[in-house]
Amino acid sequence: MTPVRAIFFDIGDTLVYDIPSVEERLWTASLDCGIDYPRTGLSGALRVAETYALKEYVRGRPPETPEVAIEMLRSLLIFAGIESPSDDTLAALAASYAQIPFRRVLQDEAIALLDELRRRGFKLGIVSDWEDTLEDLLRELGVMERVDALAVSAIVGVTKPDPRIFQAALDQAGASAEESLHIGDYLELDIAGAHAAGMQALLFDWRKRALNSGVPRVESFADLCAALLELPSPLAHSDSPKEH
């Protein structure tokens, strides 16, 4: 394997996650709308909805597209045992879900990890499908000053798995693809896109959606930190010391 000199991260559900989670907000919204199904079936129902959404996303229709959002909820409720949910039911659920407040938080170990990787000589970057407000969020979370590149779909003009969004981050960081590693939580978007750009990739499979994928993967952020901190420092391969 080519030594890694640059490390790029996905944001949503990799470095940053929501509180309350999508699952918790959906359950609250369902209860608010009087929709009754077993709580234990929600995870499986969400997976069905996400599978549908992913197919549409690759086709260029993001989850916030009204038609996609409604069909996601329809497939979720049908899987959960609600036969033929009406349009009124779906609209009420979508409205209730949208009104539930949430906040985006950074993984507890993220700042320490980024600081240690920088100290060891790695270039760092972000590759994310997000609105053009991502830089503001990352500044609030203390991430922006710790990275060398930020490629956001709303600014670059393409989404994962298009290799051009990864190349934009590589160009900003002045990094070569073969010496770069991307980490993200979607096999079809993060891993496929990074490979298409010629990068190495590591799947942060905390949902355990790709158990038999055959790609390098970890299931917890602690394991992700351990894997990254096992990488040889780029400084060991340098002919002269680098300033940071």
N, C-alpha and C positions, 0 to 999 in steps of 0.2 A: 504494500500500500504506500502511495506517495505521502511523504510527511505533510501534515496539515500546518499551514501558516495563518490561515484566516478562518474564522468561525462566524456563521450567519444564523440568526434565529428568526423563527416565526414569532408572532406576538400572541394572537388570540388562542387561548387554551394551551399555550406553551410557556411564554414568560409571564403572561397576564391571564387572569381568569375572572369570572363574574361572581359576585356575591349579592343576592342568592343566585344559584346556578339556573341555567335554562330549565332543567328538570324541575327544580323547586318552584320556579315561577309558573311553569305550565300546570303543575299540580294545584297551586293556589288559584290560578285562573279558572281551572276546571271546577274547583269547589265553589268559587264565586258564581259560576254560571249554572250550578246545579247539575253538572255532568258527572255521572256516577260510574266509575270503573275502578278496578283494583289498583291501588298504588304500586303494587309489586310488578304490574305489567307495564309501567310507564317507561322504564329503561328500554325494554324491547320495542315498544311503540316508537320511541324517539329514534331508535336505530333505523327503523323502517322509514320514518320521515326524513332522516338525514341522508339515507341512501338515495331516495328520490331527489332531494335537494342537490346532492352532489352531482347527479347526472345532469340536472338542469343547469347547474353552475358551470360545468365544463362546456355546455352548449352556449354559454353566455347569458344565462338568466339567473341572477343572484337570488338568494332566499327572500330578500325584501321586495322582489317583484310581486305585486298583489296576487296574481294568479298562482305563482309558485307557493307563496305563503299559505294561501287557502288550501291548495292541494296537499301541502305538508300536513296541515291540521286534519284534513279529511283522512289521509292515510294513517295518521297517528290514532285518531279515534276509532277507525274501523279495526285496526290491529288490536286496540284496547277493548274491543267488544261492542262498540256503539255502531249498530248497523245503520247505514245510509243517513249520516248526520245531515240535517237540513242546512241550507245556506244561512239561515238566520242563526242557527246554533254556531256555525263556524265563524260568522261575523262577530257574534257576541264573545266567543272565546278569544278571537284575535284582538278585539278591543280591550278586553279585560287583561290579557297578557301584556299589551303595550303600555298599560297604565301602572304596572307594578314597578316600583323603583328598584334600581340595582346600582352597584358600583363596581368599577374595575380595579383590581388590586394586583400587585406584583407578587410573584412567588417569593416566599420568605428568604430563600437563599440566593435570589437572583443577583442582587447588588454585590454581595461578597464574591459570587462566582465570576461576574464580569470583571471586577477589580483584580481578582487573582489571575484570570486569563490575560488581562492586559499586562499585569506585572511580569508574566512569563513570556511576553513578546508577541502574543497573537493579535492580529487585526480582528476587529469585531464589527458586525453589521446586522441590520434588520431587513428582512424581506417579508412584506405583509400585504395581504388583500384587506384594505382599510380605506376609510375616508381620508381626505386631505388634512384632517385635524389630528392625525396620529402623532405628528411631531409635538404638538402641544401636550398631548397626554403623556408622551414619553419624557418630556421635560418635567412635568409634574411628578412623575414617578422616579426621577433621577437617573433615567436610562440614557438620554440623548448625549450627555457629556461623556459617556463611557463607550460610545460606538463611533466607528469611522465611516459608516455608510448607512443610509436609510432609503430603501426602495419601496414606495407605497403605490399600490395599484391605481388609486385615484389620480396620482401624479404621473406615473410612468405611462399609463394608458392601456396596460394589459394586466391580466390577472394570472395567477398560477393555474395550470402548470406551464404557461408560456415561458420559455427560457429567457425571454427578453427582460422580464422583471428581475430575474437572478443576475443577468449580465449587467443590468444597471447598477446593482449593488456591488458587483465585482469591480466595475469601472470606477465607482466612487472610492472604493477602498484601495484601488491599485493592486488587486489580488488576482492571481491566476486561478482559473476554475479547478484545475487538477490538484492544486494545493489548498483548496477551500472545502469546508464542511458545512452543510446546511442541516439544521434541526427543525423539525416541525411535526405536527400531530396528524397530518393527513397523508396517507400513502399515495393517493391519486393526485394530490396537488403538490405537497412539499417534496416528497421523495421523487416522484416522476418528473417534476419540473426541474429539480436540482440535477438529476441525472441527465436530463435533456440538455442542460447547460454545461455538462461536462464536470459537474461537481461531485464530491462525495456526499453522502447523506446518512443521517441517523434519525430513525422514527421515534418520536416521543409518544408511545402507544399507551397512554394512561387509561384509555377506554377499552383497551384490549380488543381492538377491532381487526387487527392484522396478525393474529397469532401464528398463522402458517404462511406468512408472506415471503419468508426467506431473506428479508432485508435486515440489516443491523437495527436493533430496536431496544428500547428500555421502557419500563412501565411506571416509573416514579421519578419525580424531580431529583430526589436524592441519588438515584442510580444514574441519572443524566449527569449530575455534577461529578460523580465519581468517574464516569467514563471520560468526560472532558478533561478532568484533572490528571488522568493517566496518559494523556497525549504528550509526547516529547515536546519540550519547549522549542519554538523556532530559534531562540537565541543560541541553542546548542549547535545549530546548523549554519550560523552566521560566521562570516570571516572576520567581522569586526563588530564591536558592541553597537547596539541601537539605543537611541534615546526615546523615552516615552513621556 
